[in-house]
Amino acid sequence: KDIVEIDDPEDFFIDESVVDQIVELDGEGIPLDVRIGKGVHIGKGTQVNYNLTLKKNVFVQGNVRFGKNVTVGENVLLSCFPHQVFSIDDDVEILSGDIVKGNIEIGCKARIESSVNMTGSDEYPLRIGKNVLIKGTSYIFGSIIEDDVFIEHSVIIKKHVSRRLKRDGTIQPVRFYLPMPEGIDSVESLQGAGPSAEH
């Protein structure tokens, strides 16, 4: 069995340092089972791991460290600056079209669904706990998200999101959280849009 499966041998890039790492792991008898989709780019500094799946057109650049059993959907960008570390724990899923950049830790069994953008900076790293689910059109920057939290359609900037139990024992989801708007005086309804659209 191949240690690395490549969908299109004519259309992919794996940096030499990553190839050396794969050969070294194989030499140690560690099974890899890495699957590389068409158009995938794996840049210098990336650390692959067992049962890694990178689907079509995934772009990975910088010190991105994959845990075991990680799946990354089509057209995802994962990157960080050379001095930063982007760590993805075991059993994580990152779905198609996501942009995830910077100083980030994603805990095991987290699921980042489509249309999510996340960023961590040096001053404000992003820490995503275990079993976290983020979905909808969400943007998260420089925050701490505790274990088991569910976030949907939210913009979370420099926040601590706690795991809160409701009376029925389930965890309080975070939905439609948005910062206070700026420039609201510049926004008005179009003529003919009707009174329902007016503020």
Phi, psi and omega in degrees: 000138179292141176284334177230124176261128182239121183299315183226099183301345180269349189221078174192164175219128172233121180302147182305322181296327179286321176300315178301318179297317179297316179298318180296314179297319178296321178297332178277002179079017179272117180290138185255309183052055178266132179244126185244119178281169178301135175078010181287142177236120176243109186272176181301139177097344180291139175245113180276171181207178184299138174056049177266129176240119175245111184280182188312132173061027172286138179239119181239126182216132177103191184282065179267120185248113182272137168279190180277150174059046179259136176239130179239123184286178184297147172059036178262141174249122175237119182204163172205162177291158184306327182272356181262164175235134178241109188248127179242118184283183184293151171060036179263143174240129174238115188274175193299144172081003182283150174239115184230117189221144167106206185277095192222143167235129176244121184286165185297148179062018174285151178228118179252107185279177185299156177068033177246134172243134180221141180219142171232136180254178176296315182287323181233083177292158177255126180238114180254125183285185179285149175057026178278141175240123178238126183215181183073184178279092185239148173230128180231129180230132167047053185231170173244121179247116183289166180305148170069009182280145176245122181239133180220137176045058184225155172241110186240114185236118178052055181234161170249116181256114186271155173275107183248129177272136173275171181302327181279004176091353178274164181271134180296118176285157175250112182231141173058033176279125179225145174293165177298136181288150173245149175073025184298333179293341180276354186250127176218160182290149174291149177299137179084001180283349177089160184294335182296335182270351184275154177257000000 
